[in-house]
Amino acid sequence: MTEPLFTYLTGLADPNRDGESDRPAIKRINRSESETIVRLAFRAGQVMAEHLAAHPIVVLGQTGAIDFTVDGQTLRLEPGTAIRVDARTLHSLHAVSDGTVTLVIVHGTQERGTQKRGTQNRGTRNRGTQDRGTQAQGT
């Protein structure tokens, strides 16, 4: 079996429908050997407290306005904007309005460059994927 050449992702801008929770809705959209893609859907005023990621991240604005604070600076994530943050860097998010962001965790592989096409490391493939062009639904 060969690895897919691409994965089509949907649901990246879906709103937070999690009732009255005070936390943003978090949904893993896809995971591969090199990255994990997560939707973070906020309601206005919701906060993701200061934390760090073990790997480099990229956060892309999808809808609304989310303030992203890192290294003493607050930047506004809106559609068409993104931020890349090094591993182990403290950061936080605050929703100025209802909105969503896409988080890409860049974790790579431990055996960089050694894996051949058609093989896979155990536990890294998303269950819902199909060969030769996969579709991962975010809903």
Backbone hydrogen bonds in HBPLUS format (Angstrom, degrees):
<---DONOR---> <-ACCEPTOR-->    atom                        ^
c    i                          cat <-CA-CA->   ^        H-A-AA   ^      H-
h    n   atom  resd res      DA  || num        DHA   H-A  angle D-A-AA Bond
n    s   type  num  typ     dist DA aas  dist angle  dist       angle   num
A0134-THR N   A0006-PHE O   2.83 MM 128  6.18 167.1  1.85 141.6 143.1     1
A0008-TYR N   A0134-THR O   2.54 MM 126  5.92 165.0  1.56 156.8 154.8     2
A0136-ALA N   A0008-TYR O   2.75 MM 128  6.06 159.5  1.79 156.8 163.4     3
A0010-THR N   A0136-ALA O   3.12 MM 126  6.51 148.0  2.22 163.6 168.3     4
A0138-GLY N   A0010-THR O   2.89 MM 128  5.24 110.1  2.39 101.7 120.6     5
A0014-ASP N   A0011-GLY O   3.43 MM   3  5.30 170.6  2.44 103.3 105.6     6
A0021-SER N   A0018-ASP O   3.31 MM   3  6.22 172.3  2.32 151.1 152.7     7
A0025-ALA N   A0041-ALA O   2.83 MM  16  5.04 150.7  1.92 156.0 152.9     8
A0041-ALA N   A0025-ALA O   2.86 MM  16  5.04 168.6  1.87 151.6 155.1     9
A0027-LYS N   A0039-ARG O   2.98 MM  12  5.23 159.5  2.02 150.2 155.9    10
A0039-ARG N   A0027-LYS O   2.81 MM  12  5.23 167.1  1.82 155.8 155.8    11
A0029-ILE N   A0037-ILE O   2.76 MM   8  5.50 155.0  1.82 146.7 154.7    12
A0030-ASN N   A0037-ILE O   3.25 MM   7  5.22 158.3  2.30 138.6 140.4    13
A0037-ILE N   A0030-ASN O   2.82 MM   7  5.22 169.4  1.83 153.9 156.5    14
A0032-SER N   A0035-GLU O   2.83 MM   3  5.45 164.0  1.86 168.4 173.7    15
A0107-HIS N   A0034-SER O   2.96 MM  73  5.39 124.8  2.27 123.7 136.7    16
A0108-GLY N   A0034-SER O   2.98 MM  74  3.84 162.9  2.01 118.4 113.0    17
A0036-THR N   A0105-ILE O   2.88 MM  69  5.05 145.0  2.01 136.8 148.0    18
A0105-ILE N   A0036-THR O   2.80 MM  69  5.05 164.8  1.83 155.1 158.5    19
A0038-VAL N   A0103-LEU O   2.81 MM  65  4.99 161.7  1.85 149.7 155.6    20
A0103-LEU N   A0038-VAL O   2.78 MM  65  4.99 169.8  1.79 158.2 160.2    21
A0040-LEU N   A0101-VAL O   2.98 MM  61  5.38 171.6  1.98 164.5 164.9    22
A0101-VAL N   A0040-LEU O   2.98 MM  61  5.38 153.1  2.05 147.2 155.9    23
A0042-PHE N   A0099-GLY O   2.72 MM  57  5.28 172.2  1.72 178.4 176.0    24
A0099-GLY N   A0042-PHE O   3.10 MM  57  5.28 161.8  2.13 129.2 133.3    25
A0046-GLN N   A0043-ARG O   2.98 MM   3  5.70 167.7  1.99 147.1 150.0    26
A0045-GLY N   A0095-ALA O   2.80 MM  50  5.09 166.9  1.81 137.8 140.9    27
A0095-ALA N   A0046-GLN O   2.90 MM  49  5.45 171.8  1.91 167.5 170.1    28
A0048-MET N   A0093-LEU O   2.87 MM  45  5.03 166.5  1.89 142.5 144.8    29
A0093-LEU N   A0048-MET O   3.04 MM  45  5.03 163.1  2.07 140.6 146.0    30
A0051-HIS N   A0091-HIS O   2.92 MM  40  5.66 152.1  1.99 151.3 156.7    31
A0091-HIS N   A0051-HIS O   2.89 MM  40  5.66 147.6  1.99 154.2 164.4    32
A0088-ARG N   A0053-ALA O   2.69 MM  35  5.32 169.5  1.70 177.6 174.9    33
A0106-VAL N   A0056-PRO O   2.93 MM  50  5.50 165.5  1.95 156.7 160.6    34
A0057-ILE N   A0085-VAL O   2.95 MM  28  5.32 161.0  1.99 152.0 158.3    35
A0085-VAL N   A0057-ILE O   2.85 MM  28  5.32 161.0  1.88 148.3 153.8    36
A0058-VAL N   A0104-VAL O   2.89 MM  46  5.05 143.9  2.02 139.2 150.3    37
A0104-VAL N   A0058-VAL O   2.73 MM  46  5.05 160.0  1.77 158.7 164.2    38
A0059-VAL N   A0083-ILE O   2.81 MM  24  5.34 160.3  1.85 156.4 162.9    39
A0083-ILE N   A0059-VAL O   2.89 MM  24  5.34 145.0  2.01 141.6 153.0    40
A0060-LEU N   A0102-THR O   2.83 MM  42  5.08 161.8  1.87 147.1 152.1    41
A0102-THR N   A0060-LEU O   2.88 MM  42  5.08 157.4  1.93 143.9 151.0    42
A0061-GLY N   A0081-THR O   2.82 MM  20  5.43 167.7  1.84 151.9 156.2    43
A0062-GLN N   A0100-THR O   2.96 MM  38  5.37 154.4  2.02 151.9 147.3    44
A0063-THR N   A0100-THR O   3.22 MM  37  5.17 160.9  2.26 133.9 136.1    45
A0100-THR N   A0063-THR O   3.19 MM  37  5.17 138.9  2.36 110.1 119.0    46
A0096-VAL N   A0065-ALA O   2.93 MM  31  5.44 144.2  2.06 143.1 153.7    47
A0097-SER N   A0065-ALA O   3.31 MM  32  5.46 151.1  2.40 150.0 148.0    48
A0066-ILE N   A0077-LEU O   3.00 MM  11  5.09 164.2  2.02 144.1 149.2    49
A0077-LEU N   A0066-ILE O   2.72 MM  11  5.09 176.2  1.72 154.4 154.6    50
A0067-ASP N   A0094-HIS O   2.73 MM  27  5.07 155.8  1.78 166.1 157.5    51
A0094-HIS N   A0067-ASP O   2.84 MM  27  5.07 146.7  1.95 145.5 154.5    52
A0068-PHE N   A0075-LEU O   2.75 MM   7  5.23 173.2  1.75 161.8 163.8    53
A0075-LEU N   A0068-PHE O   2.82 MM   7  5.23 168.1  1.84 148.0 149.1    54
A0069-THR N   A0092-SER O   2.89 MM  23  5.25 162.1  1.92 146.5 152.4    55
A0092-SER N   A0069-THR O   2.99 MM  23  5.25 146.8  2.10 141.4 150.7    56
A0070-VAL N   A0073-GLN O   2.84 MM   3  5.41 154.5  1.91 156.8 162.0    57
A0073-GLN N   A0070-VAL O   2.92 MM   3  5.41 164.5  1.95 120.9 126.1    58
A0081-THR N   A0078-GLU O   2.99 MM   3  5.64 142.7  2.13 154.6 151.3    59
A0114-THR N   A0111-GLU O   2.95 MM   3  5.54 163.7  1.97 144.4 144.3    60
A0119-THR N   A0116-LYS O   3.15 MM   3  5.89 148.0  2.26 142.9 142.4    61
A0129-THR N   A0126-ASN O   3.19 MM   3  5.73 165.4  2.21 123.6 124.3    62
